[in-house]
Amino acid sequence: MAQNIEYPPGNLILGALPSHEFKRLSEHLESVELRLGEVLQMPEEQIEYCYFPTDGVVSLVAILQDGETVEAGIVGREGMVGIPIVLGVDTTTNQALVQGGGKALRMKANSLKAYLRNDGVLWPLLLRYVHAMFAQVSQTAACNRVHTLNERLARWLLLTHDLRGRDKFDLTHEFLANMLGTRRAGVSVAASSLREAGLIDYSRGQVIMLDRKGLEGASCECYGIVKAEYDRLYKAF
């Protein structure tokens, strides 16, 4: 698995490690390509790998008995996919689905567990990230219950924009409907409303950010709450 992985690697958690500790950890890391729509983990299945995205984005998706889906959380270069391993659990209740193709560094789950048994900087960094992710998940649950689809869509696009770090990204209305737990027709109406306001544009499966500040105004307070939590996380790094 040994690869020549540059330091800092692009993932904020791994980039916060001292160079000597990253060098030791990198012996267990490999660079992989995350393909749009790829499933990295499935509910109740053994977690084989943990992923540290460098420029890809992964959705943590709850799948209901009738097949309906809704996004519970989103992970980009600020975090990792495989939180249960950090908490001593070998399976997850969510599907980990790539919603933005890119690269990641992955590590075998058993290797990460063994690594975390040793003293080092990675363990407290991961615990801070777990706290920030819990804040995101709980705020998403509240948002899905009380806010309008327009506000929820604006919040989701802002988070994705933060994690992607670019103004244009691949995104279909069908995918958005699955992530937001609503019908495709509803997403189309909400997206049209944001486009008519001059906040975004979209064409051929791509969304283009036109007015970031305006989109923040169209979003609910949930985006600001989650962003503030992640800003505190970045400062801790």
C-alpha positions in Angstrom: 0.0 0.0 0.0 2.9 2.3 0.5 2.6 5.5 -1.6 4.5 8.7 -1.7 1.8 11.0 -0.2 2.6 14.6 0.0 2.3 16.6 3.3 0.0 18.3 4.0 -2.3 16.0 2.2 -5.4 18.2 1.6 -7.6 16.7 4.2 -7.8 19.1 7.2 -7.7 16.4 9.9 -4.6 14.7 8.5 -3.1 18.1 7.6 -3.3 19.1 11.3 -1.0 16.2 12.3 2.7 17.0 12.9 4.7 15.9 9.9 6.4 13.1 11.8 3.1 11.6 12.9 1.6 11.9 9.4 4.7 10.1 8.0 4.0 7.2 10.4 0.3 7.2 9.6 0.9 7.4 5.8 2.3 3.9 5.8 -1.3 2.8 6.2 -2.9 5.2 3.7 -3.5 4.9 0.0 -4.8 7.5 -2.4 -8.1 6.5 -4.2 -10.5 8.1 -6.6 -14.0 8.6 -5.4 -16.5 8.2 -8.3 -19.8 10.0 -8.4 -22.5 7.7 -7.1 -20.1 5.2 -5.6 -21.2 3.5 -2.4 -18.4 3.3 0.2 -20.3 1.8 3.1 -23.6 0.2 3.6 -25.9 -0.1 6.7 -25.1 -3.0 9.0 -22.2 -4.2 6.9 -18.7 -4.4 8.4 -16.7 -1.2 7.8 -13.6 -2.2 5.8 -12.1 1.2 5.1 -12.2 4.7 6.6 -11.9 7.6 4.1 -10.3 11.0 4.5 -11.5 13.0 1.5 -9.1 15.6 0.0 -11.5 17.1 -2.6 -14.4 14.6 -2.9 -17.6 14.9 -1.0 -19.6 12.0 0.6 -23.2 12.0 1.8 -24.2 9.9 4.8 -27.7 8.7 3.8 -30.4 7.1 5.9 -32.4 4.4 4.0 -35.9 3.7 5.1 -37.8 0.4 4.8 -39.8 1.6 1.8 -36.6 2.5 0.0 -36.9 6.3 0.6 -33.7 8.1 1.4 -32.6 11.3 3.1 -29.2 12.7 3.8 -28.2 12.7 7.5 -24.8 14.3 7.1 -22.2 15.4 4.6 -18.4 14.9 4.7 -15.7 16.6 2.7 -12.0 17.6 3.2 -12.7 18.7 6.8 -13.5 15.2 8.0 -13.6 11.4 7.6 -16.0 8.7 6.6 -16.1 5.9 9.2 -16.9 7.7 12.5 -18.2 4.5 14.1 -14.7 3.1 14.0 -13.5 6.0 16.1 -16.3 5.2 18.6 -15.4 1.5 18.8 -18.2 0.2 16.5 -17.6 -1.8 13.4 -20.8 -1.1 11.5 -22.8 2.0 10.5 -26.5 2.7 10.2 -26.1 4.9 7.1 -25.0 4.5 3.5 -21.9 6.4 2.6 -22.5 7.7 -1.0 -20.2 9.8 -3.1 -22.0 12.9 -4.1 -19.0 14.8 -5.4 -16.3 12.9 -7.2 -12.7 13.5 -6.3 -9.8 12.0 -4.3 -9.5 10.6 -0.8 -7.0 8.9 1.4 -8.3 5.6 2.7 -7.1 3.4 5.5 -8.2 -0.1 6.6 -10.5 0.2 9.6 -8.5 -2.4 11.6 -5.3 -0.4 10.9 -7.0 2.8 12.2 -8.3 1.1 15.3 -4.8 -0.2 16.1 -3.3 3.2 15.4 -5.7 5.0 17.7 -4.7 2.7 20.6 -1.4 4.5 20.7 -1.0 8.0 22.1 -0.9 10.7 19.4 -2.5 13.8 18.0 -5.0 12.0 15.7 -7.3 10.7 18.4 -8.3 14.2 19.9 -8.6 15.6 16.4 -11.0 12.9 15.4 -13.0 13.4 18.6 -13.4 17.1 17.8 -14.6 16.2 14.3 -17.1 13.7 15.7 -18.5 16.6 17.9 -18.9 18.8 14.8 -20.5 16.0 12.8 -23.0 15.4 15.6 -23.9 19.1 15.5 -24.4 18.9 11.8 -26.6 15.7 12.0 -28.8 17.1 14.8 -29.2 20.5 13.0 -30.1 18.7 9.8 -32.8 16.7 11.6 -34.3 19.9 13.0 -34.0 21.6 9.6 -35.8 18.8 7.7 -38.7 19.1 10.2 -39.4 22.8 10.4 -37.9 24.7 7.4 -39.2 25.1 3.9 -37.7 23.2 0.9 -36.3 26.4 -0.5 -34.4 27.1 2.7 -33.2 23.5 3.0 -32.0 23.5 -0.6 -30.1 26.7 0.0 -28.5 25.3 3.1 -27.5 22.1 1.3 -26.0 24.0 -1.6 -24.0 26.2 0.8 -22.6 23.3 2.7 -21.6 21.6 -0.6 -20.0 24.7 -1.9 -17.9 25.0 1.3 -16.8 21.4 1.0 -16.1 21.4 -2.7 -14.3 24.8 -2.8 -15.6 25.5 -6.3 -18.5 27.4 -7.8 -19.6 24.7 -10.2 -20.3 21.1 -9.3 -22.1 18.1 -10.7 -25.6 17.7 -9.3 -28.9 16.4 -10.6 -32.4 17.2 -9.3 -33.0 13.5 -8.7 -29.9 13.3 -6.5 -31.0 16.4 -4.6 -34.5 14.9 -4.1 -33.0 11.8 -2.6 -30.7 13.8 -0.3 -33.4 16.1 0.9 -36.0 13.4 1.3 -38.6 14.9 -1.1 -40.0 14.5 -4.6 -38.0 15.5 -7.6 -40.8 17.9 -8.7 -40.4 19.8 -5.4 -36.7 20.2 -5.9 -37.3 21.4 -9.4 -39.6 24.2 -8.1 -37.2 25.2 -5.3 -34.2 25.2 -7.6 -36.1 27.3 -10.2 -37.0 29.8 -7.4 -33.3 30.2 -6.5 -32.4 30.5 -10.1 -35.0 33.2 -10.8 -33.6 35.1 -7.8 -30.2 35.1 -9.5 -28.6 33.0 -6.8 -27.7 29.9 -8.8 -27.9 28.5 -12.3 -28.0 24.9 -13.5 -27.7 23.0 -16.7 -27.0 19.4 -17.8 -26.6 18.1 -14.3 -24.4 20.9 -13.1 -25.2 23.6 -10.5 -23.4 27.0 -10.7 -23.1 29.3 -7.7 -23.8 32.9 -8.8 -24.5 34.8 -5.6 -23.1 33.2 -2.5 -24.1 36.0 -0.1 -27.7 36.0 -1.5 -27.9 32.3 -1.0 -26.9 32.7 2.6 -29.8 35.1 2.9 -32.2 32.6 1.4 -31.1 29.8 3.7 -32.4 29.1 7.2 -30.3 29.7 10.4 -29.2 26.0 10.3 -26.4 26.7 7.8 -24.9 29.4 10.1 -25.1 27.2 13.2 -23.3 24.3 11.5 -20.7 26.6 9.8 -19.9 28.2 13.2 -19.3 24.7 14.6 -17.0 23.8 11.8 -15.2 27.1 12.0 -14.4 26.3 15.7 -13.1 22.9 14.5 -10.8 24.5 12.0 -9.4 26.8 14.6 -8.7 23.8 16.8 -6.8 22.3 14.0 
